[in-house]
């Protein structure tokens, strides 16, 4: 089993996003630059295949490399050749010979970066524009996160929801917009950070979010 999550990155003036995806079922989906997309479905429905098709196109810029059910992908790029070169060279220091080594398929000379930007066939540089998460990484990321002191600096994103009320409300608002329910932090769940999905309780008796009464309402 293999699952992956792909997100196109914006770095400085260089921006990239999926503009359109067409499928072999004649479905054609348009995306806006700031859209956050979640692909859901049962096993074997094509979630991973869709992401692999997008990843393959980003890597090679060639529709012949697409993987079913994806039949075409349109990527919107904003930026210049200099932006692209600066992004690469700020991330990896070339060897004295001028070659940049990558984990995918070998190395590329710095003099080739301009041509790669022009052709949009990023090959090994897809590592910078396309983040892939394996099943093990995804499951590990879902492990319970420990609570921290309110005055401590969060080291994983979910901890911001326990230390910043406004941030929690903002995330919950986005979640409610997408799924119709609130995302609620259970502040009485012990050392692990526990999130609940449902309608946010309203206490009219003066109870706050750490009170027994409020926690019972969240859990029920």
C-alpha positions in Angstrom: 0.0 0.0 0.0 1.3 3.4 -0.9 -0.3 6.8 -0.2 1.2 10.2 -0.9 0.2 13.8 -0.4 1.4 16.4 -2.8 1.6 20.1 -2.3 3.1 22.6 -4.7 5.3 25.1 -2.9 5.6 28.9 -3.1 9.1 30.1 -2.5 9.8 33.8 -2.7 8.7 35.2 -6.1 8.5 31.7 -7.5 4.9 30.3 -7.3 3.4 27.2 -8.7 -0.1 25.6 -8.4 -2.2 23.0 -10.2 -4.6 24.9 -12.5 -6.5 22.1 -14.1 -6.8 18.3 -14.0 -8.6 16.1 -16.5 -9.6 12.5 -15.8 -10.3 9.5 -18.1 -13.9 9.7 -16.8 -14.3 13.0 -18.7 -14.3 14.9 -15.4 -12.4 18.2 -15.7 -11.6 20.2 -12.5 -10.4 23.8 -12.3 -8.4 25.1 -9.3 -7.6 28.5 -8.0 -4.1 29.3 -6.9 -4.9 29.3 -3.1 -7.2 26.3 -3.1 -6.6 23.6 -0.5 -7.8 20.3 -2.0 -8.5 17.1 -0.1 -9.0 13.9 -2.2 -11.2 11.3 -0.5 -12.5 8.0 -1.5 -12.5 4.2 -0.7 -9.5 2.0 -1.4 -8.8 1.5 -5.1 -10.7 4.6 -6.1 -7.6 6.4 -7.6 -6.5 8.8 -4.9 -2.8 7.7 -5.0 -2.9 7.3 -8.8 -4.1 10.8 -9.2 -1.3 12.2 -7.0 1.3 10.1 -8.8 0.0 11.4 -12.1 0.4 15.0 -11.0 3.9 14.2 -9.6 5.0 12.5 -12.8 3.9 15.5 -14.9 5.7 17.9 -12.6 8.8 15.9 -12.8 8.8 15.4 -16.6 6.4 18.0 -18.1 5.2 15.3 -20.5 1.7 14.0 -20.9 3.1 10.6 -22.0 4.3 10.2 -18.4 0.8 10.6 -16.9 -0.7 7.8 -14.9 -4.4 6.8 -15.1 -6.9 8.1 -14.2 -5.2 11.5 -15.0 -5.2 12.4 -18.7 -3.9 15.9 -18.5 -2.5 18.4 -15.9 -2.1 22.2 -16.3 0.4 23.8 -13.9 0.4 27.5 -13.4 3.9 29.0 -12.9 4.7 32.5 -11.8 8.2 33.8 -11.6 11.3 34.1 -13.7 14.3 32.0 -14.6 16.3 34.0 -12.0 13.7 33.2 -9.3 14.0 29.5 -10.1 17.8 29.5 -10.1 17.9 31.5 -6.8 15.5 29.0 -5.2 17.6 26.0 -6.2 21.0 27.6 -5.3 19.7 28.8 -1.9 18.7 25.3 -1.1 21.7 23.3 -2.3 25.3 24.3 -2.6 26.9 23.1 -5.8 30.2 21.2 -5.9 33.3 22.9 -7.1 32.6 21.4 -10.5 29.2 23.2 -10.6 27.1 20.1 -10.3 24.1 19.8 -8.0 23.4 16.4 -6.5 19.9 15.2 -5.7 18.3 12.2 -4.2 16.2 11.2 -7.2 18.2 10.5 -10.4 21.7 11.9 -10.4 23.0 15.4 -10.7 22.5 18.5 -12.8 25.0 21.2 -13.7 24.0 24.8 -12.6 24.3 25.9 -16.2 21.3 23.7 -17.1 18.9 25.4 -14.6 17.8 28.1 -17.1 17.0 25.5 -19.7 15.0 23.5 -17.2 12.9 26.5 -16.3 12.2 27.2 -19.9 11.2 23.7 -20.7 9.3 23.2 -17.5 10.7 19.7 -17.3 12.0 19.9 -13.8 13.1 16.3 -13.5 15.0 16.0 -10.2 13.9 19.5 -9.1 10.4 18.2 -8.6 11.6 17.5 -5.0 11.4 21.2 -4.5 8.0 21.8 -6.0 6.3 18.6 -5.1 6.2 17.2 -1.5 5.4 13.5 -1.3 4.5 11.8 2.0 4.7 8.0 2.2 2.2 5.9 4.2 4.6 5.5 7.1 5.2 9.3 7.3 1.5 9.9 7.1 0.7 7.5 9.9 3.5 8.8 12.0 2.2 12.3 11.6 -1.1 11.2 12.9 0.3 9.9 16.2 -0.9 11.8 19.3 1.1 15.0 20.0 2.0 15.9 23.5 0.7 19.1 25.1 3.2 21.9 25.9 3.2 24.8 28.3 1.3 27.8 27.1 4.5 29.9 27.3 6.6 27.3 25.4 7.3 27.5 21.6 5.3 25.0 19.6 7.4 22.5 17.6 4.5 20.9 15.6 1.6 22.8 14.0 -1.2 21.2 16.1 0.3 22.6 19.3 -0.6 26.1 18.1 -4.2 25.2 18.5 -3.7 24.6 22.2 -1.7 27.8 22.9 -3.5 30.3 20.6 -7.3 30.6 20.9 -7.5 32.8 17.8 -5.6 30.2 15.8 -7.8 27.4 17.0 -10.9 29.4 15.9 -9.4 30.1 12.5 -8.6 26.5 11.8 -12.0 25.4 13.1 -13.7 28.0 10.8 -11.9 26.6 7.8 -12.7 23.0 8.9 -16.4 24.0 9.3 -16.5 25.6 5.9 -15.2 22.4 4.3 -17.0 19.7 6.4 -19.9 21.5 8.2 -18.5 20.8 11.8 -16.2 22.5 14.2 -12.7 21.2 15.1 -12.4 21.4 18.8 -9.4 21.0 21.1 -10.2 18.9 24.2 -8.2 20.8 26.9 -9.1 18.2 29.5 -7.8 15.1 27.7 -4.5 14.8 29.6 -1.0 15.1 28.1 -2.0 14.2 24.6 -3.7 16.7 22.3 -7.1 15.4 21.4 -9.3 16.9 18.7 -13.1 16.4 18.4 -15.3 17.0 15.4 -18.8 18.4 16.0 -20.6 21.4 17.2 -18.7 23.7 19.5 -20.3 23.7 22.9 -21.7 27.0 24.3 -21.6 27.3 28.1 -24.1 29.8 29.6 -23.1 29.1 33.2 -19.7 30.7 33.0 -17.8 27.5 32.5 -14.6 27.9 30.5 -12.9 25.5 28.0 -10.8 23.8 30.8 -13.7 23.2 33.1 -15.1 19.8 33.8 -18.5 20.9 32.5 -17.1 22.1 29.1 -14.9 19.0 28.6 -17.9 16.7 29.2 -19.9 18.7 26.6 -17.0 18.3 24.1 -16.6 14.6 24.7 -20.4 13.9 24.5 
